Amino acid sequence: MIGVDLVNIKRFEKFYKKFGEKALLKYLCKEEIELSNKRVDTLSGFFAAKEAISKALGCGIGKELSFHDIVLHKTEKNAPYFTLPKRVINKYNINNLSLSITHEKEYAIAVAFIEANKQNILSH
């Protein structure tokens, strides 16, 4: 399953300036905000990543999966990756997770790949 999301960085910057860190906490945990160094391009990419992940699962953000169920991390080489709660991994029988985030000028984009048992996916 693949999910993609695109965020306009300037639009996100206006949102952040208007509502501040309190607004960020609605979709990121404190550790993720620190990981971003509060850079607007990185924050935009993190938002896109969480949306892309929810799209890859086919459920979107809502009752089944919240922004805080998806936790973003970076490897020692600064590559992004994510973790999901055991209940989500078990529900979808997930075997592998991959994430790519990039930003350039006006946009941040994220692509999430989730490998799972196909039989289990079709039943959701």
MARBA-3410 file (N, C-alpha, C, O; in Angstrom, 1 decimal):
124
0.8,-1.2,0.0,0.0,0.0,0.0,0.9,1.2,0.0,1.9,1.3,0.7 ~ 0.5,2.2,-0.8,1.3,3.4,-0.9,0.4,4.6,-0.6,-0.8,4.7,-1.1 ~ 0.9,5.6,0.1,0.2,6.8,0.4,1.1,8.0,0.1,2.3,7.9,0.3 ~ 0.5,9.1,-0.4,1.3,10.3,-0.8,0.5,11.5,-0.3,-0.7,11.5,-0.3 ~ 1.3,12.5,0.2,0.6,13.8,0.6,1.6,14.9,0.2,2.8,14.8,0.3
1.0,16.0,-0.1,1.7,17.2,-0.5,1.2,18.4,0.3,0.0,18.6,0.5 ~ 2.1,19.2,0.9,1.8,20.3,1.7,2.4,21.6,1.2,3.6,21.6,0.8 ~ 1.7,22.7,1.1,2.2,24.0,0.7,2.9,24.6,2.0,2.2,24.8,2.9 ~ 4.2,24.8,1.9,4.9,25.2,3.1,4.5,26.6,3.6,4.4,26.8,4.8 ~ 4.3,27.5,2.6,3.9,28.9,3.0,2.5,28.8,3.7,2.3,29.6,4.7
1.6,28.0,3.2,0.3,27.9,3.9,0.5,27.3,5.3,-0.2,27.8,6.3 ~ 1.3,26.3,5.4,1.6,25.7,6.7,2.2,26.8,7.7,1.9,26.8,8.9 ~ 3.1,27.6,7.1,3.8,28.6,7.9,2.8,29.6,8.5,2.9,30.0,9.7 ~ 1.8,30.0,7.7,0.8,30.9,8.2,0.0,30.3,9.3,-0.3,30.9,10.3 ~ -0.3,29.0,9.2,-1.0,28.3,10.2,-0.2,28.3,11.5,-0.7,28.5,12.6
1.1,28.0,11.4,2.0,27.9,12.5,2.1,29.2,13.2,2.1,29.3,14.5 ~ 2.3,30.3,12.4,2.5,31.6,13.0,1.2,32.1,13.7,1.3,32.7,14.8 ~ 0.1,31.7,13.2,-1.2,32.1,13.8,-1.5,31.4,15.1,-2.0,32.0,16.0 ~ -1.3,30.1,15.1,-1.7,29.2,16.2,-0.6,28.7,17.1,-0.8,28.3,18.2 ~ 0.7,28.8,16.6,1.8,28.4,17.4,1.9,26.9,17.7,1.3,26.1,17.1
2.8,26.7,18.7,3.1,25.3,19.1,1.9,24.5,19.6,1.8,23.3,19.4 ~ 0.9,25.2,20.2,-0.3,24.5,20.6,-1.0,23.8,19.5,-1.5,22.7,19.7 ~ -1.0,24.4,18.3,-1.6,23.8,17.1,-0.8,22.6,16.7,-1.4,21.6,16.3 ~ 0.5,22.7,16.8,1.4,21.6,16.4,1.1,20.3,17.2,1.2,19.2,16.7 ~ 0.8,20.5,18.5,0.6,19.4,19.4,-0.7,18.6,19.1,-0.9,17.5,19.6
-1.5,19.2,18.2,-2.7,18.4,17.8,-2.3,17.2,16.9,-3.1,16.3,16.7 ~ -1.2,17.4,16.2,-0.8,16.3,15.3,0.7,15.8,15.5,1.0,14.7,15.0 ~ 1.5,16.5,16.3,2.8,16.0,16.7,3.0,15.9,18.2,2.4,16.7,18.9 ~ 3.8,14.9,18.6,4.2,14.9,20.0,5.4,15.8,20.2,6.0,16.3,19.3 ~ 5.7,16.1,21.5,6.8,17.0,21.8,8.1,16.6,21.2,8.9,17.4,20.7
8.4,15.3,21.2,9.6,14.7,20.6,9.7,15.0,19.1,10.8,15.3,18.6 ~ 8.6,14.9,18.4,8.6,15.1,17.0,8.8,16.6,16.7,9.5,17.0,15.8 ~ 8.2,17.5,17.5,8.5,18.9,17.4,9.9,19.2,17.6,10.5,20.0,16.8 ~ 10.5,18.6,18.6,12.0,18.8,18.8,12.8,18.3,17.7,13.8,18.9,17.3 ~ 12.4,17.1,17.2,13.1,16.5,16.1,13.1,17.4,14.8,14.1,17.4,14.0
12.1,18.2,14.7,12.0,19.1,13.5,12.8,20.4,13.7,12.9,21.1,12.7 ~ 13.3,20.6,14.9,14.0,21.9,15.2,13.1,23.1,14.9,13.5,24.2,14.7 ~ 11.8,22.8,14.9,10.7,23.8,14.6,10.9,24.6,13.3,10.5,25.7,13.1 ~ 11.6,23.8,12.3,11.7,24.4,11.0,10.4,24.1,10.2,9.9,23.0,10.2 ~ 9.9,25.2,9.6,8.6,25.1,9.0,8.6,24.0,7.8,7.6,23.3,7.6
9.7,24.0,7.1,9.7,23.0,6.0,9.7,21.6,6.5,9.0,20.7,5.9 ~ 10.4,21.3,7.6,10.4,20.0,8.2,9.0,19.7,8.9,8.5,18.6,8.7 ~ 8.4,20.6,9.6,7.1,20.5,10.1,6.1,20.1,9.1,5.2,19.3,9.2 ~ 6.2,20.8,7.9,5.3,20.6,6.8,5.5,19.2,6.3,4.5,18.5,6.0 ~ 6.7,18.7,6.2,7.0,17.4,5.8,6.4,16.3,6.8,5.9,15.3,6.4
6.5,16.6,8.1,6.0,15.7,9.1,4.5,15.6,9.0,3.9,14.5,9.1 ~ 3.8,16.7,8.7,2.4,16.7,8.5,2.0,15.8,7.3,1.2,15.0,7.4 ~ 2.7,16.1,6.2,2.5,15.3,5.0,2.8,13.8,5.2,2.0,13.0,4.7 ~ 3.8,13.5,6.0,4.1,12.1,6.3,2.9,11.4,7.0,2.6,10.3,6.7 ~ 2.4,12.1,8.0,1.3,11.4,8.8,0.1,11.2,7.9,-0.6,10.2,8.0
-0.2,12.2,7.0,-1.3,12.0,6.1,-1.0,10.9,5.1,-1.9,10.1,4.8 ~ 0.2,10.8,4.6,0.5,9.8,3.6,0.4,8.4,4.2,-0.1,7.5,3.6 ~ 0.8,8.3,5.5,0.8,7.0,6.2,-0.7,6.6,6.4,-1.0,5.4,6.1 ~ -1.6,7.5,6.7,-3.0,7.2,6.9,-3.6,6.8,5.6,-4.5,5.9,5.6 ~ -3.2,7.4,4.5,-3.7,7.1,3.2,-3.2,5.7,2.8,-4.0,5.0,2.1
-2.0,5.4,3.1,-1.4,4.1,2.7,-2.2,3.0,3.4,-2.5,1.9,2.9 ~ -2.7,3.2,4.6,-3.5,2.3,5.4,-4.9,2.2,4.9,-5.7,1.3,5.1 ~ -5.3,3.3,4.1,-6.7,3.3,3.6,-7.7,3.7,4.6,-8.9,3.6,4.3 ~ -7.3,4.3,5.7,-8.3,4.6,6.7,-8.4,6.1,7.0,-9.3,6.6,7.6 ~ -7.3,6.9,6.6,-7.3,8.3,6.9,-7.1,8.5,8.4,-7.0,7.6,9.1
-7.1,9.8,8.7,-7.0,10.2,10.1,-8.4,10.3,10.7,-9.2,11.0,10.1 ~ -8.7,9.6,11.7,-10.0,9.6,12.3,-10.1,8.6,13.5,-9.2,8.5,14.3 ~ -11.2,8.0,13.6,-11.5,7.1,14.7,-10.5,5.9,14.8,-10.1,5.5,15.9 ~ -10.2,5.4,13.6,-9.4,4.2,13.6,-7.9,4.5,13.8,-7.2,3.6,14.3 ~ -7.4,5.7,13.4,-6.0,6.0,13.4,-5.9,7.5,13.7,-6.5,8.3,12.9
-5.2,7.9,14.8,-5.1,9.3,15.1,-3.7,9.8,14.7,-2.8,9.0,14.4 ~ -3.5,11.1,14.6,-2.1,11.6,14.3,-1.1,11.1,15.3,0.0,10.9,15.0 ~ -1.5,11.0,16.6,-0.6,10.6,17.6,-0.3,9.1,17.6,0.6,8.6,18.3 ~ -1.1,8.3,16.9,-0.8,6.9,16.7,0.4,6.7,15.9,1.1,5.7,16.0 ~ 0.7,7.6,15.0,1.8,7.6,14.1,2.9,8.4,14.7,2.8,9.5,15.0
4.1,7.7,14.9,5.2,8.4,15.6,6.4,8.4,14.6,6.8,7.4,14.1 ~ 6.9,9.6,14.3,8.0,9.8,13.4,9.3,9.9,14.1,9.4,10.4,15.2 ~ 10.3,9.3,13.5,11.7,9.2,14.0,12.6,9.5,12.9,12.2,9.6,11.7 ~ 13.9,9.6,13.2,15.0,9.7,12.2,16.1,8.8,12.6,16.4,8.6,13.8 ~ 16.7,8.2,11.6,17.9,7.3,11.9,19.1,8.2,12.2,19.0,9.4,12.1
20.2,7.5,12.5,21.4,8.2,12.7,21.9,9.0,11.5,22.6,10.0,11.6 ~ 21.5,8.6,10.3,21.8,9.2,9.1,20.7,10.2,8.7,20.8,10.7,7.5 ~ 19.8,10.5,9.6,18.8,11.5,9.4,17.6,11.1,8.4,16.9,11.9,8.0 ~ 17.5,9.8,8.1,16.5,9.3,7.3,15.2,9.1,8.1,15.3,8.6,9.3 ~ 14.0,9.5,7.6,12.8,9.4,8.4,12.3,7.9,8.4,12.5,7.2,7.5
11.7,7.6,9.5,10.9,6.3,9.6,9.8,6.5,10.6,9.8,7.6,11.3 ~ 8.9,5.6,10.7,7.8,5.7,11.6,7.4,4.4,12.3,7.8,3.3,11.8 ~ 6.8,4.6,13.4,6.2,3.4,14.1,4.7,3.6,14.3,4.2,4.7,14.3 ~ 4.1,2.5,14.4,2.6,2.4,14.6,2.3,1.6,15.9,3.2,0.7,16.3 ~ 1.2,1.8,16.5,0.8,0.9,17.7,0.6,-0.5,17.3,0.3,-0.8,16.1
0.9,-1.4,18.2,0.7,-2.8,18.0,-0.7,-3.2,17.5,-0.8,-4.0,16.6 ~ -1.7,-2.5,18.0,-3.1,-2.8,17.5,-3.2,-2.5,16.0,-4.0,-3.3,15.4 ~ -2.6,-1.5,15.5,-2.7,-1.2,14.1,-1.8,-2.2,13.3,-2.3,-2.7,12.2 ~ -0.7,-2.5,13.7,0.2,-3.5,13.1,-0.5,-4.9,13.0,-0.5,-5.5,12.0 ~ -1.1,-5.3,14.1,-1.9,-6.5,14.1,-3.1,-6.5,13.2,-3.4,-7.5,12.5
-3.9,-5.4,13.3,-5.1,-5.3,12.5,-4.8,-5.5,11.0,-5.6,-6.2,10.3 ~ -3.8,-4.8,10.5,-3.4,-4.9,9.1,-2.4,-5.9,8.8,-2.0,-6.0,7.6 ~ -1.9,-6.6,9.8,-0.9,-7.7,9.6,0.3,-7.1,8.8,0.8,-7.6,7.8 ~ 0.8,-5.9,9.3,1.9,-5.2,8.7,3.3,-5.9,8.8,3.6,-6.3,9.9 ~ 4.0,-6.0,7.7,5.3,-6.6,7.7,6.5,-5.7,7.6,7.5,-5.9,8.1
6.2,-4.5,6.9,7.3,-3.6,6.6,6.7,-2.2,6.4,5.6,-2.0,5.9 ~ 7.5,-1.2,6.9,7.1,0.2,6.8,8.3,1.0,6.1,9.4,0.7,6.5 ~ 8.0,1.9,5.2,9.0,2.8,4.6,8.4,4.2,4.5,7.2,4.3,4.3 ~ 9.3,5.2,4.6,8.8,6.6,4.5,9.9,7.4,3.8,11.1,7.2,4.1 ~ 9.5,8.3,2.9,10.4,9.3,2.3,9.7,10.6,2.4,8.5,10.8,2.1
10.5,11.6,2.9,10.0,13.0,3.0,11.0,13.9,2.3,12.2,13.8,2.5 ~ 10.5,14.9,1.5,11.3,15.9,0.9,10.6,17.2,0.9,9.4,17.3,0.9 ~ 11.4,18.3,0.8,10.8,19.6,0.6,11.7,20.4,-0.3,12.9,20.3,-0.3 ~ 11.0,21.2,-1.1,11.8,22.1,-2.0,10.9,23.3,-2.3,9.7,23.2,-2.7 ~ 11.5,24.5,-2.0,10.8,25.8,-2.2,9.5,25.8,-1.6,9.4,26.1,-0.3
8.4,25.7,-2.3,7.0,25.9,-1.8,6.4,24.6,-1.2,5.3,24.8,-0.6 ~ 6.9,23.5,-1.5,6.2,22.2,-1.1,7.0,21.2,-0.3,8.2,21.1,-0.4 ~ 6.3,20.5,0.5,6.8,19.3,1.2,6.0,18.1,0.7,4.7,18.2,0.6 ~ 6.6,17.0,0.5,5.9,15.8,0.0,6.4,14.6,0.8,7.6,14.6,1.2 ~ 5.5,13.7,1.1,5.9,12.5,1.7,5.2,11.3,1.0,4.1,11.4,0.5
6.0,10.2,1.0,5.5,9.0,0.4,5.7,7.9,1.4,6.8,7.7,1.9 ~ 4.6,7.2,1.7,4.7,6.1,2.7,4.4,4.8,2.0,3.5,4.7,1.2 ~ 5.1,3.7,2.3,4.9,2.4,1.8,4.7,1.5,3.0,5.5,1.4,3.9 ~ 3.6,0.7,2.9,3.3,-0.2,4.0,3.0,-1.6,3.4,2.1,-1.7,2.5 ~ 3.8,-2.6,3.7,3.7,-3.9,3.2,2.9,-4.7,4.3,3.3,-4.8,5.4
1.9,-5.4,3.8,1.1,-6.2,4.7,0.5,-7.5,4.0,0.6,-7.5,2.7 ~ 0.0,-8.4,4.7,-0.7,-9.5,4.2,-1.9,-9.1,3.4,-2.8,-8.5,3.9 ~ -1.9,-9.3,2.1,-3.0,-8.8,1.2,-4.4,-9.3,1.6,-5.3,-8.5,1.5 ~ -4.5,-10.5,2.0,-5.8,-11.1,2.4,-6.4,-10.2,3.6,-7.5,-9.9,3.6 ~ -5.5,-9.8,4.5,-6.0,-9.0,5.6,-6.3,-7.6,5.2,-7.3,-7.1,5.7
-5.6,-7.0,4.3,-5.9,-5.7,3.8,-7.3,-5.6,3.1,-8.1,-4.7,3.4 ~ -7.6,-6.6,2.3,-8.8,-6.6,1.5,-10.0,-6.7,2.4,-11.1,-6.3,2.0 ~ -9.9,-7.2,3.6,-11.0,-7.3,4.5,-11.3,-6.1,5.3,-12.3,-6.0,6.1 ~ -10.5,-5.0,5.1,-10.7,-3.8,5.9,-11.2,-2.7,5.0,-11.4,-1.6,5.4
END
